[in-house]
Amino acid sequence: MIRYADDFVILAASAREAQRALKDVRAAAARRGLALNRDKTRIRAAGRELRFLGCSICATRTPRADLARLGATLSPSLRARA
């Protein structure tokens, strides 16, 4: 989990794991009297770039003989570099 103030990104290896993580985060927030912003909360497929707090994050699958691994690249966005 990458977290900053009230914004965070969770990277998951599958859509099923992402759904489970979202459910867990909603429950944890609710226990603290908080709720996720429905307009800002979403699940995205690996390989699509996400701009988050001045950074570009791209989750990628790295195939391997015994297991598909999930990785991520993180770099300053073009706007942050200017």
N, CA, C and O atoms as a printed pandas DataFrame, in Angstrom:
     atom_number atom_name residue_name chain_id  residue_number  x_coord  y_coord  z_coord
0              1         N          MET        A               1    0.851   -1.168    0.000
1              2        CA          MET        A               1    0.000    0.000    0.000
2              3         C          MET        A               1    0.899    1.233    0.000
3              4         O          MET        A               1    1.853    1.321    0.774
4              5         N          ILE        A               2    0.589    2.162   -0.859
5              6        CA          ILE        A               2    1.288    3.444   -0.894
6              7         C          ILE        A               2    0.296    4.472   -0.372
7              8         O          ILE        A               2   -0.794    4.607   -0.928
8              9         N          ARG        A               3    0.647    5.202    0.688
9             10        CA          ARG        A               3   -0.313    6.085    1.326
10            11         C          ARG        A               3    0.270    7.479    1.515
11            12         O          ARG        A               3    1.451    7.633    1.828
12            13         N          TYR        A               4   -0.573    8.494    1.321
13            14        CA          TYR        A               4   -0.198    9.867    1.614
14            15         C          TYR        A               4   -1.450   10.588    2.088
15            16         O          TYR        A               4   -2.414   10.707    1.332
16            17         N          ALA        A               5   -1.454   11.065    3.310
17            18        CA          ALA        A               5   -2.595   11.764    3.893
18            19         C          ALA        A               5   -3.847   10.909    3.734
19            20         O          ALA        A               5   -3.919    9.814    4.291
20            21         N          ASP        A               6   -4.833   11.397    2.982
21            22        CA          ASP        A               6   -6.062   10.621    2.830
22            23         C          ASP        A               6   -6.175    9.972    1.452
23            24         O          ASP        A               6   -7.251    9.503    1.081
24            25         N          ASP        A               7   -5.104    9.937    0.702
25            26        CA          ASP        A               7   -5.085    9.296   -0.609
26            27         C          ASP        A               7   -4.132    8.105   -0.569
27            28         O          ASP        A               7   -3.071    8.185    0.050
28            29         N          PHE        A               8   -4.498    7.007   -1.222
29            30        CA          PHE        A               8   -3.586    5.876   -1.282
30            31         C          PHE        A               8   -3.888    5.009   -2.493
31            32         O          PHE        A               8   -4.972    5.074   -3.072
32            33         N          VAL        A               9   -2.908    4.201   -2.861
33            34        CA          VAL        A               9   -3.002    3.264   -3.971
34            35         C          VAL        A               9   -2.656    1.885   -3.426
35            36         O          VAL        A               9   -1.690    1.732   -2.679
36            37         N          ILE        A              10   -3.442    0.888   -3.800
37            38        CA          ILE        A              10   -3.147   -0.495   -3.444
38            39         C          ILE        A              10   -2.920   -1.250   -4.746
39            40         O          ILE        A              10   -3.751   -1.191   -5.652
40            41         N          LEU        A              11   -1.806   -1.955   -4.843
41            42        CA          LEU        A              11   -1.518   -2.775   -6.015
42            43         C          LEU        A              11   -1.839   -4.227   -5.670
43            44         O          LEU        A              11   -1.406   -4.735   -4.635
44            45         N          ALA        A              12   -2.599   -4.892   -6.537
45            46        CA          ALA        A              12   -2.986   -6.283   -6.309
46            47         C          ALA        A              12   -2.613   -7.121   -7.526
47            48         O          ALA        A              12   -2.514   -6.606   -8.639
48            49         N          ALA        A              13   -2.410   -8.407   -7.307
49            50        CA          ALA        A              13   -1.988   -9.302   -8.382
50            51         C          ALA        A              13   -3.132   -9.728   -9.291
51            52         O          ALA        A              13   -2.887  -10.203  -10.400
52            53         N          SER        A              14   -4.377   -9.569   -8.849
53            54        CA          SER        A              14   -5.513   -9.982   -9.675
54            55         C          SER        A              14   -6.724   -9.099   -9.363
55            56         O          SER        A              14   -6.758   -8.405   -8.347
56            57         N          ALA        A              15   -7.705   -9.140  -10.245
57            58        CA          ALA        A              15   -8.939   -8.383  -10.015
58            59         C          ALA        A              15   -9.633   -8.881   -8.750
59            60         O          ALA        A              15  -10.208   -8.095   -7.996
60            61         N          ARG        A              16   -9.576  -10.186   -8.526
61            62        CA          ARG        A              16  -10.200  -10.757   -7.334
62            63         C          ARG        A              16   -9.539  -10.225   -6.060
63            64         O          ARG        A              16  -10.222   -9.861   -5.102
64            65         N          GLU        A              17   -8.204  -10.186   -6.059
65            66        CA          GLU        A              17   -7.490   -9.639   -4.900
66            67         C          GLU        A              17   -7.788   -8.152   -4.725
67            68         O          GLU        A              17   -7.903   -7.673   -3.597
68            69         N          ALA        A              18   -7.912   -7.424   -5.825
69            70        CA          ALA        A              18   -8.230   -5.994   -5.750
70            71         C          ALA        A              18   -9.614   -5.787   -5.140
71            72         O          ALA        A              18   -9.795   -4.907   -4.299
72            73         N          GLN        A              19  -10.591   -6.594   -5.560
73            74        CA          GLN        A              19  -11.939   -6.494   -4.992
74            75         C          GLN        A              19  -11.924   -6.794   -3.491
75            76         O          GLN        A              19  -12.588   -6.117   -2.707
76            77         N          ARG        A              20  -11.161   -7.816   -3.104
77            78        CA          ARG        A              20  -11.054   -8.179   -1.687
78            79         C          ARG        A              20  -10.399   -7.046   -0.894
79            80         O          ARG        A              20  -10.847   -6.711    0.203
80            81         N          ALA        A              21   -9.341   -6.462   -1.451
81            82        CA          ALA        A              21   -8.654   -5.354   -0.772
82            83         C          ALA        A              21   -9.590   -4.160   -0.620
83            84         O          ALA        A              21   -9.612   -3.515    0.428
84            85         N          LEU        A              22  -10.358   -3.867   -1.661
85            86        CA          LEU        A              22  -11.300   -2.745   -1.596
86            87         C          LEU        A              22  -12.339   -2.989   -0.506
87            88         O          LEU        A              22  -12.665   -2.082    0.259
88            89         N          LYS        A              23  -12.853   -4.199   -0.438
89            90        CA          LYS        A              23  -13.820   -4.550    0.610
90            91         C          LYS        A              23  -13.205   -4.371    1.992
91            92         O          LYS        A              23  -13.839   -3.813    2.888
92            93         N          ASP        A              24  -11.964   -4.844    2.171
93            94        CA          ASP        A              24  -11.278   -4.722    3.459
94            95         C          ASP        A              24  -11.034   -3.261    3.839
95            96         O          ASP        A              24  -11.205   -2.877    4.996
96            97         N          VAL        A              25  -10.632   -2.450    2.858
97            98        CA          VAL        A              25  -10.370   -1.035    3.131
98            99         C          VAL        A              25  -11.668   -0.307    3.489
99           100         O          VAL        A              25  -11.690    0.520    4.400
100          101         N          ARG        A              26  -12.741   -0.618    2.769
101          102        CA          ARG        A              26  -14.047   -0.001    3.109
102          103         C          ARG        A              26  -14.449   -0.353    4.539
103          104         O          ARG        A              26  -14.917    0.507    5.285
104          105         N          ALA        A              27  -14.265   -1.617    4.920
105          106        CA          ALA        A              27  -14.624   -2.048    6.272
106          107         C          ALA        A              27  -13.749   -1.361    7.322
107          108         O          ALA        A              27  -14.252   -0.916    8.353
108          109         N          ALA        A              28  -12.442   -1.274    7.063
109          110        CA          ALA        A              28  -11.529   -0.608    8.009
110          111         C          ALA        A              28  -11.880    0.871    8.159
111          112         O          ALA        A              28  -11.853    1.410    9.265
112          113         N          ALA        A              29  -12.206    1.520    7.056
113          114        CA          ALA        A              29  -12.593    2.934    7.112
114          115         C          ALA        A              29  -13.893    3.099    7.890
115          116         O          ALA        A              29  -14.016    4.005    8.714
116          117         N          ALA        A              30  -14.862    2.226    7.631
117          118        CA          ALA        A              30  -16.156    2.309    8.314
118          119         C          ALA        A              30  -16.001    2.146    9.826
119          120         O          ALA        A              30  -16.690    2.814   10.597
120          121         N          ARG        A              31  -15.093    1.255   10.252
121          122        CA          ARG        A              31  -14.862    1.081   11.693
122          123         C          ARG        A              31  -14.349    2.355   12.341
123          124         O          ARG        A              31  -14.486    2.540   13.550
124          125         N          ARG        A              32  -13.766    3.223   11.548
125          126        CA          ARG        A              32  -13.235    4.495   12.059
126          127         C          ARG        A              32  -14.163    5.665   11.746
127          128         O          ARG        A              32  -13.795    6.826   11.924
128          129         N          GLY        A              33  -15.374    5.346   11.277
129          130        CA          GLY        A              33  -16.351    6.387   10.974
130          131         C          GLY        A              33  -16.062    7.129    9.679
131          132         O          GLY        A              33  -16.521    8.255    9.492
132          133         N          LEU        A              34  -15.306    6.509    8.788
133          134        CA          LEU        A              34  -14.927    7.130    7.523
134          135         C          LEU        A              34  -15.536    6.368    6.355
135          136         O          LEU        A              34  -15.973    5.227    6.509
136          137         N          ALA        A              35  -15.564    7.000    5.193
137          138        CA          ALA        A              35  -16.048    6.341    3.978
138          139         C          ALA        A              35  -15.150    6.734    2.819
139          140         O          ALA        A              35  -14.618    7.844    2.785
140          141         N          LEU        A              36  -14.983    5.824    1.869
141          142        CA          LEU        A              36  -14.198    6.115    0.668
142          143         C          LEU        A              36  -15.016    6.996   -0.268
143          144         O          LEU        A              36  -16.240    6.879   -0.340
144          145         N          ASN        A              37  -14.331    7.868   -0.974
145          146        CA          ASN        A              37  -14.980    8.717   -1.963
146          147         C          ASN        A              37  -15.298    7.873   -3.196
147          148         O          ASN        A              37  -14.385    7.407   -3.878
148          149         N          ARG        A              38  -16.575    7.674   -3.487
149          150        CA          ARG        A              38  -16.981    6.814   -4.608
150          151         C          ARG        A              38  -16.496    7.348   -5.953
151          152         O          ARG        A              38  -16.206    6.562   -6.856
152          153         N          ASP        A              39  -16.402    8.665   -6.101
153          154        CA          ASP        A              39  -15.951    9.244   -7.375
154          155         C          ASP        A              39  -14.459    9.020   -7.615
155          156         O          ASP        A              39  -14.020    8.973   -8.764
156          157         N          LYS        A              40  -13.684    8.882   -6.554
157          158        CA          LYS        A              40  -12.235    8.727   -6.690
158          159         C          LYS        A              40  -11.770    7.288   -6.528
159          160         O          LYS        A              40  -10.609    6.985   -6.800
160          161         N          THR        A              41  -12.648    6.399   -6.093
161          162        CA          THR        A              41  -12.278    5.006   -5.827
162          163         C          THR        A              41  -12.540    4.158   -7.063
163          164         O          THR        A              41  -13.648    4.139   -7.598
164          165         N          ARG        A              42  -11.491    3.449   -7.509
165          166        CA          ARG        A              42  -11.662    2.600   -8.687
166          167         C          ARG        A              42  -10.583    1.531   -8.736
167          168         O          ARG        A              42   -9.534    1.635   -8.101
168          169         N          ILE        A              43  -10.880    0.507   -9.512
169          170        CA          ILE        A              43   -9.925   -0.568   -9.770
170          171         C          ILE        A              43   -9.524   -0.451  -11.227
171          172         O          ILE        A              43  -10.374   -0.352  -12.113
172          173         N          ARG        A              44   -8.219   -0.464  -11.468
173          174        CA          ARG        A              44   -7.693   -0.342  -12.836
174          175         C          ARG        A              44   -6.869   -1.569  -13.172
175          176         O          ARG        A              44   -6.252   -2.183  -12.302
176          177         N          ALA        A              45   -6.873   -1.912  -14.447
177          178        CA          ALA        A              45   -6.106   -3.068  -14.915
178          179         C          ALA        A              45   -4.615   -2.757  -14.925
179          180         O          ALA        A              45   -4.212   -1.616  -15.153
180          181         N          ALA        A              46   -3.802   -3.774  -14.676
181          182        CA          ALA        A              46   -2.345   -3.625  -14.745
182          183         C          ALA        A              46   -1.958   -3.162  -16.141
183          184         O          ALA        A              46   -2.589   -3.541  -17.128
184          185         N          GLY        A              47   -0.925   -2.350  -16.216
185          186        CA          GLY        A              47   -0.433   -1.862  -17.499
186          187         C          GLY        A              47   -0.948   -0.486  -17.860
187          188         O          GLY        A              47   -0.409    0.151  -18.766
188          189         N          ARG        A              48   -1.975   -0.008  -17.178
189          190        CA          ARG        A              48   -2.482    1.343  -17.432
190          191         C          ARG        A              48   -1.817    2.304  -16.462
191          192         O          ARG        A              48   -1.748    2.040  -15.261
192          193         N          GLU        A              49   -1.332    3.410  -16.984
193          194        CA          GLU        A              49   -0.665    4.400  -16.141
194          195         C          GLU        A              49   -1.664    5.093  -15.227
195          196         O          GLU        A              49   -2.802    5.363  -15.612
196          197         N          LEU        A              50   -1.218    5.374  -14.018
197          198        CA          LEU        A              50   -2.005    6.100  -13.038
198          199         C          LEU        A              50   -1.174    7.282  -12.576
199          200         O          LEU        A              50   -0.030    7.105  -12.157
200          201         N          ARG        A              51   -1.724    8.474  -12.643
201          202        CA          ARG        A              51   -1.026    9.642  -12.099
202          203         C          ARG        A              51   -1.540    9.866  -10.688
203          204         O          ARG        A              51   -2.742    9.998  -10.463
204          205         N          PHE        A              52   -0.615    9.906   -9.745
205          206        CA          PHE        A              52   -0.969    9.988   -8.329
206          207         C          PHE        A              52    0.033   10.858   -7.600
207          208         O          PHE        A              52    1.217   10.524   -7.535
208          209         N          LEU        A              53   -0.430   11.976   -7.049
209          210        CA          LEU        A              53    0.394   12.874   -6.246
210          211         C          LEU        A              53    1.714   13.235   -6.926
211          212         O          LEU        A              53    2.776   13.172   -6.307
212          213         N          GLY        A              54    1.640   13.611   -8.193
213          214        CA          GLY        A              54    2.821   14.050   -8.917
214          215         C          GLY        A              54    3.690   12.934   -9.457
215          216         O          GLY        A              54    4.778   13.195   -9.969
216          217         N          CYS        A              55    3.234   11.701   -9.354
217          218        CA          CYS        A              55    3.994   10.564   -9.868
218          219         C          CYS        A              55    3.160    9.783  -10.872
219          220         O          CYS        A              55    1.930    9.789  -10.826
220          221         N          SER        A              56    3.853    9.116  -11.772
221          222        CA          SER        A              56    3.201    8.178  -12.686
222          223         C          SER        A              56    3.500    6.779  -12.175
223          224         O          SER        A              56    4.659    6.422  -11.961
224          225         N          ILE        A              57    2.450    5.988  -11.981
225          226        CA          ILE        A              57    2.600    4.616  -11.507
226          227         C          ILE        A              57    2.053    3.708  -12.596
227          228         O          ILE        A              57    0.943    3.918  -13.085
228          229         N          CYS        A              58    2.818    2.715  -12.971
229          230        CA          CYS        A              58    2.367    1.755  -13.972
230          231         C          CYS        A              58    2.615    0.355  -13.438
231          232         O          CYS        A              58    3.762   -0.062  -13.284
232          233         N          ALA        A              59    1.542   -0.368  -13.158
233          234        CA          ALA        A              59    1.654   -1.752  -12.703
234          235         C          ALA        A              59    1.786   -2.635  -13.930
235          236         O          ALA        A              59    1.092   -2.434  -14.927
236          237         N          THR        A              60    2.667   -3.600  -13.859
237          238        CA          THR        A              60    2.906   -4.488  -14.993
238          239         C          THR        A              60    3.001   -5.930  -14.538
239          240         O          THR        A              60    3.429   -6.216  -13.420
240          241         N          ARG        A              61    2.604   -6.821  -15.403
241          242        CA          ARG        A              61    2.761   -8.249  -15.141
242          243         C          ARG        A              61    4.066   -8.708  -15.768
243          244         O          ARG        A              61    4.358   -8.374  -16.917
244          245         N          THR        A              62    4.834   -9.458  -15.034
245          246        CA          THR        A              62    6.083  -10.011  -15.535
246          247         C          THR        A              62    5.933  -11.522  -15.581
247          248         O          THR        A              62    5.996  -12.170  -14.536
248          249         N          PRO        A              63    5.737  -12.104  -16.762
249          250        CA          PRO        A              63    5.533  -13.553  -16.813
250          251         C          PRO        A              63    6.788  -14.307  -16.410
251          252         O          PRO        A              63    7.906  -13.904  -16.730
252          253         N          ARG        A              64    6.588  -15.379  -15.722
253          254        CA          ARG        A              64    7.662  -16.266  -15.310
254          255         C          ARG        A              64    7.126  -17.688  -15.417
255          256         O          ARG        A              64    5.915  -17.889  -15.327
256          257         N          ALA        A              65    7.964  -18.645  -15.601
257          258        CA          ALA        A              65    7.512  -20.015  -15.837
258          259         C          ALA        A              65    6.574  -20.518  -14.739
259          260         O          ALA        A              65    5.576  -21.176  -15.036
260          261         N          ASP        A              66    6.877  -20.220  -13.490
261          262        CA          ASP        A              66    6.088  -20.791  -12.406
262          263         C          ASP        A              66    5.028  -19.859  -11.835
263          264         O          ASP        A              66    4.192  -20.289  -11.041
264          265         N          LEU        A              67    5.052  -18.577  -12.232
265          266        CA          LEU        A              67    4.135  -17.648  -11.606
266          267         C          LEU        A              67    4.144  -16.318  -12.339
267          268         O          LEU        A              67    5.194  -15.869  -12.798
268          269         N          ALA        A              68    2.978  -15.681  -12.453
269          270        CA          ALA        A              68    2.915  -14.331  -13.016
270          271         C          ALA        A              68    3.141  -13.362  -11.862
271          272         O          ALA        A              68    2.414  -13.387  -10.869
272          273         N          ARG        A              69    4.131  -12.526  -11.995
273          274        CA          ARG        A              69    4.481  -11.586  -10.928
274          275         C          ARG        A              69    3.930  -10.207  -11.259
275          276         O          ARG        A              69    3.788   -9.847  -12.428
276          277         N          LEU        A              70    3.625   -9.452  -10.235
277          278        CA          LEU        A              70    3.137   -8.095  -10.405
278          279         C          LEU        A              70    4.235   -7.145   -9.957
279          280         O          LEU        A              70    4.788   -7.298   -8.869
280          281         N          GLY        A              71    4.545   -6.181  -10.778
281          282        CA          GLY        A              71    5.542   -5.177  -10.430
282          283         C          GLY        A              71    4.982   -3.801  -10.721
283          284         O          GLY        A              71    3.868   -3.674  -11.230
284          285         N          ALA        A              72    5.732   -2.789  -10.406
285          286        CA          ALA        A              72    5.280   -1.430  -10.664
286          287         C          ALA        A              72    6.476   -0.541  -10.929
287          288         O          ALA        A              72    7.550   -0.726  -10.358
288          289         N          THR        A              73    6.272    0.421  -11.802
289          290        CA          THR        A              73    7.281    1.455  -12.003
290          291         C          THR        A              73    6.699    2.757  -11.464
291          292         O          THR        A              73    5.506    3.023  -11.609
292          293         N          LEU        A              74    7.536    3.546  -10.856
293          294        CA          LEU        A              74    7.124    4.808  -10.262
294          295         C          LEU        A              74    8.104    5.871  -10.714
295          296         O          LEU        A              74    9.311    5.732  -10.514
296          297         N          SER        A              75    7.599    6.927  -11.320
297          298        CA          SER        A              75    8.466    8.014  -11.763
298          299         C          SER        A              75    7.717    9.331  -11.649
299          300         O          SER        A              75    6.487    9.346  -11.674
300          301         N          PRO        A              76    8.450   10.447  -11.523
301          302        CA          PRO        A              76    7.789   11.747  -11.472
302          303         C          PRO        A              76    7.009   11.976  -12.758
303          304         O          PRO        A              76    7.475   11.643  -13.848
304          305         N          SER        A              77    5.811   12.551  -12.622
305          306        CA          SER        A              77    5.025   12.863  -13.822
306          307         C          SER        A              77    5.709   13.985  -14.597
307          308         O          SER        A              77    6.572   14.679  -14.059
308          309         N          LEU        A              78    5.330   14.160  -15.842
309          310        CA          LEU        A              78    5.904   15.239  -16.655
310          311         C          LEU        A              78    5.679   16.587  -15.998
311          312         O          LEU        A              78    6.567   17.440  -16.014
312          313         N          ARG        A              79    4.510   16.790  -15.424
313          314        CA          ARG        A              79    4.207   18.062  -14.765
314          315         C          ARG        A              79    5.128   18.283  -13.551
315          316         O          ARG        A              79    5.579   19.402  -13.307
316          317         N          ALA        A              80    5.399   17.216  -12.801
317          318        CA          ALA        A              80    6.281   17.335  -11.635
318          319         C          ALA        A              80    7.713   17.625  -12.033
319          320         O          ALA        A              80    8.445   18.263  -11.275
320          321         N          ARG        A              81    8.136   17.164  -13.223
321          322        CA          ARG        A              81    9.506   17.398  -13.691
322          323         C          ARG        A              81    9.705   18.813  -14.201
323          324         O          ARG        A              81   10.839   19.290  -14.263
324          325         N          ALA        A              82    8.637   19.489  -14.564
325          326        CA          ALA        A              82    8.753   20.840  -15.145
326          327         C          ALA        A              82    9.093   21.880  -14.097
327          328         O          ALA        A              82    9.226   23.060  -14.419
